[in-house]
Amino acid sequence: MKPWERLGLPEPKSEASRGELSLIDYEVYSGLETKPPYWIRLDGWRFHRVCQGFKKPFDLRLARTLVRIARELLKLFNGQLAYLFSDEINLLFLKPSGFKRIEKLDSILAGIASAIFSLKFGKPAAFDCRVIPMPKRTVLRYLRWRQAECFRNHNNAWAYWLLRKQGLSARQATRKLTGLKTPQLFDLCRSLGKPLDRTPGWQRKGILLYWKIVKKKGWDPIKRKHVWAERRRIVEKWDPPWFHEKEGKELIGALLNV
């Protein structure tokens, strides 16, 4: 029995040579494939170190760079939409991306994201990447889940750094916040001069990117007249709606044609 058979995995599909010395049968994960619909989630690896010297708790330079990465990946691999916050990028694929193998999706998308970030800030940075196959009907639920995590991260980050600015150590600030719920975090931050309901929308609700069809006027040199053509462009929503509310549900439904 071959190594991949013992593990109950499909036959490897490596591009490596298959001569007499070949050990392709040990590339046991190379046969794993997926097909749309699926999400790809990228997370910054050890970004607490990479982002030393950045503005706390949120730095617009970081957000803009993640948007740039998301735009590039949407264009390169035919993604439907992207949702991002903190150091996380979520990409939805409803159509083929050009790759079926999970190894390819994970390595290439993470590599591109890492390269763009590293070149932007002049320091080594890495993203990890996972493929999450899900039925189309779960898209809204997935977005609600990640947006809830965004909001939780927003509240805790502001509370933590406000306490640090008050002179508390990292351990003291963490201990003080342990067990606090959302209303308590809001009260704490308000008492320290930062109402959390007035922070920028992208900090509280994340950033949404999606394709939109627009009409563009151009010149037809053959017919020698102005004509209208449809083009796709990426829209950036830096203050998206809450996905659990009517506006958010309707927006995602329209984007998915459901």
HELIX and SHEET records of a PDB file:
HELIX    1   1 PRO A    3  ARG A    6  1                                   4    
HELIX    2   2 ILE A   24  TYR A   26  5                                   3    
HELIX    3   3 PHE A   47  VAL A   50  1                                   4    
HELIX    4   4 LEU A   60  PHE A   77  1                                  18    
HELIX    5   5 ILE A  102  PHE A  121  1                                  20    
HELIX    6   6 LYS A  136  THR A  138  5                                   3    
HELIX    7   7 VAL A  139  LYS A  165  1                                  27    
HELIX    8   8 ALA A  170  LEU A  177  1                                   8    
HELIX    9   9 THR A  182  SER A  191  1                                  10    
HELIX   10  10 LEU A  196  ARG A  198  5                                   3    
HELIX   11  11 GLY A  201  LYS A  205  1                                   5    
HELIX   12  12 LYS A  246  LEU A  256  1                                  11    
SHEET    1   A 6 PHE A 127  PRO A 133  0                                        
SHEET    2   A 6 TYR A  38  GLY A  44 -1                                        
SHEET    3   A 6 GLU A  88  PHE A  93 -1                                        
SHEET    4   A 6 LEU A  81  PHE A  85 -1                                        
SHEET    5   A 6 ILE A 207  ASP A 220 -1                                        
SHEET    6   A 6 LYS A 225  LYS A 237 -1                                        
END                                                                             
